[in-house]
Amino acid sequence: MLAEKALDLVRELHRSLGGTLSPYNEDKIRQVLEEMQTLYDQNKDGAQFAAEGQTDLISAIQVRHAGIQRNKRCLLAYLYTRLEQIRKMRWEFGSVLPPDVKYNMCEQEVQWFNQYNRLLANYMRSVGESGGLDLTQDMKPPKTLYVLVRCIADHGEFETQDGNTVLFKKNSQHYLLRSECEHLIRQGVLEHIIQ
């Protein structure tokens, strides 16, 4: 069926929107691009015959052109949505993605992620007076400066801004500045205990 493979890409993407990144489907993208090239070649040949006076081919040309346009829209939606998911993961996980997410990305997506990291880091360094401003620090507006956190797994020693050292052992609880532990909460090392 015309443009069915491109629609399969969109369906696959829709199934994986639950917070994980599905593997990049290079094989299906190649098949869609080959179908678009075939339709284009058929239209090119049909246009030559239509120019010679065979007007009954015009509707077939229009249908193939609509198929090319649909494939193009589906491919762009697939690629754009994947990039948006990767961009959101940058804000969730920080500058280092989990290995399972990185494994599902193609080489161009990894390059885009690295470039986005550099641009964001350069921008954050340029904002503010004393060495920049970390925009990824508070994803939600804080209600208090200090939070109670529990360590999910052994993580070792952690030095706070005031020079104290805190030992993160499994199930230990600590009362820390939100700004110091926000990244560790997002990485899954600590969990915020809501009182």
C-alpha positions in Angstrom: 0.0 0.0 0.0 1.2 3.5 -0.8 3.1 5.2 2.0 2.4 2.4 4.5 6.0 2.0 5.7 6.2 5.7 6.6 3.0 5.4 8.6 4.5 2.4 10.4 7.4 4.7 11.5 4.9 7.1 13.0 3.0 4.3 14.8 6.2 2.9 16.2 7.1 6.3 17.5 3.7 6.8 19.0 4.1 3.5 20.9 7.4 4.5 22.4 6.4 8.0 23.6 6.2 6.8 27.2 9.5 8.3 28.2 11.9 5.9 26.5 13.6 6.3 23.1 12.9 3.5 20.7 15.8 2.2 18.5 16.4 4.3 15.4 14.8 2.4 12.5 17.3 3.0 9.8 16.1 0.1 7.7 12.5 1.3 7.5 13.7 4.9 6.8 15.7 3.6 3.9 12.7 1.7 2.5 10.6 4.9 2.7 13.2 6.9 0.9 13.5 4.2 -1.8 9.7 4.3 -2.2 9.7 8.0 -2.6 12.4 7.8 -5.2 10.4 5.2 -7.1 7.3 7.3 -7.0 9.3 10.3 -8.2 10.8 8.4 -11.1 7.3 7.1 -12.1 6.0 10.7 -11.9 8.8 12.0 -14.1 8.1 9.4 -16.7 4.3 10.0 -16.5 4.8 13.8 -16.8 6.7 13.3 -20.1 3.7 11.3 -21.5 1.2 13.8 -20.1 3.1 16.6 -21.9 2.8 14.6 -25.1 -1.0 14.7 -24.8 -1.9 11.6 -22.7 -4.0 13.5 -20.1 -5.4 10.3 -18.5 -2.1 10.0 -16.6 -2.6 13.2 -14.6 -4.6 11.6 -11.8 -2.0 8.9 -11.3 0.7 11.5 -11.1 -1.3 13.4 -8.5 -1.8 10.3 -6.4 1.9 9.4 -6.5 2.8 13.0 -5.6 0.4 12.9 -2.7 2.1 9.6 -1.6 5.5 11.4 -1.8 4.3 14.3 0.3 2.8 11.9 2.9 6.0 10.0 3.2 7.9 13.2 3.6 5.6 14.5 6.4 5.8 11.1 8.2 9.6 11.1 8.0 9.9 14.6 9.2 7.5 13.9 12.1 9.5 10.8 13.1 12.8 12.7 13.0 11.6 15.8 14.7 9.8 13.9 17.5 12.9 11.9 18.2 15.0 15.1 18.4 12.5 16.6 20.8 12.6 13.5 23.0 16.5 13.7 23.0 16.3 17.4 23.9 13.9 16.7 26.8 16.2 13.9 28.0 19.1 16.4 28.1 17.2 18.5 30.6 16.1 15.4 32.6 19.4 13.4 32.8 22.0 16.1 32.3 24.9 16.1 29.9 25.4 12.3 30.1 22.7 10.1 28.8 22.1 6.6 30.1 23.8 3.9 28.0 20.5 2.3 26.9 19.2 5.6 25.5 22.5 6.3 23.7 22.4 2.8 22.2 19.1 3.6 20.6 20.3 6.8 18.9 21.9 7.0 15.4 25.2 8.7 14.9 23.7 11.9 13.7 21.4 12.1 16.8 24.5 11.6 19.0 26.2 14.4 17.2 23.2 16.6 17.5 23.0 15.9 21.3 26.7 16.7 21.7 26.3 20.0 19.8 23.2 20.9 21.9 25.2 20.2 25.0 28.0 22.5 23.9 25.5 25.3 23.0 23.6 25.0 26.2 26.9 25.0 28.3 28.2 28.0 26.4 24.9 29.9 27.0 24.8 29.0 30.7 28.4 30.2 31.1 27.6 33.5 29.4 24.6 34.3 31.7 25.2 35.9 35.0 28.2 37.5 36.5 30.1 34.9 38.5 30.9 32.1 36.0 27.4 31.6 34.7 24.0 30.2 35.8 23.0 26.5 35.8 19.6 26.5 34.1 19.2 22.8 34.6 19.4 23.0 38.4 15.8 23.7 39.4 13.4 22.0 37.0 10.5 23.0 39.3 10.4 26.1 41.4 11.7 25.2 44.9 9.5 25.6 47.9 12.4 25.3 50.4 16.1 25.6 50.2 16.8 22.4 52.0 15.3 19.0 51.2 15.4 15.6 52.9 16.8 12.9 50.6 17.4 9.2 50.9 20.2 7.5 49.2 19.0 4.7 46.9 22.4 3.0 46.4 25.9 3.3 47.8 27.5 6.3 46.0 30.5 7.3 48.2 31.5 10.6 49.5 30.0 13.9 48.4 31.5 17.3 49.2 29.0 20.1 49.8 29.4 23.8 48.9 30.5 24.7 52.4 33.2 22.1 52.4 31.6 19.3 54.5 31.7 15.8 53.3 28.6 13.6 53.3 28.8 9.8 52.9 26.0 8.4 50.7 25.3 4.9 51.8 22.2 2.9 50.8 19.1 4.0 52.8 20.9 6.8 54.6 19.0 10.1 54.9 20.4 13.6 54.6 19.2 17.1 54.8 20.9 19.0 52.0 20.6 22.1 49.9 18.3 21.5 47.0 20.8 23.1 44.6 23.5 20.5 45.6 21.4 17.4 45.3 19.0 18.2 42.4 21.3 16.5 39.8 21.7 13.4 42.0 17.9 13.1 42.4 17.5 13.3 38.6 20.2 10.7 38.1 18.5 8.3 40.5 21.2 8.3 43.2 19.0 10.1 45.7 15.3 10.3 46.2 13.4 13.3 47.6 11.5 12.4 50.7 8.4 14.5 50.8 7.4 15.3 54.4 
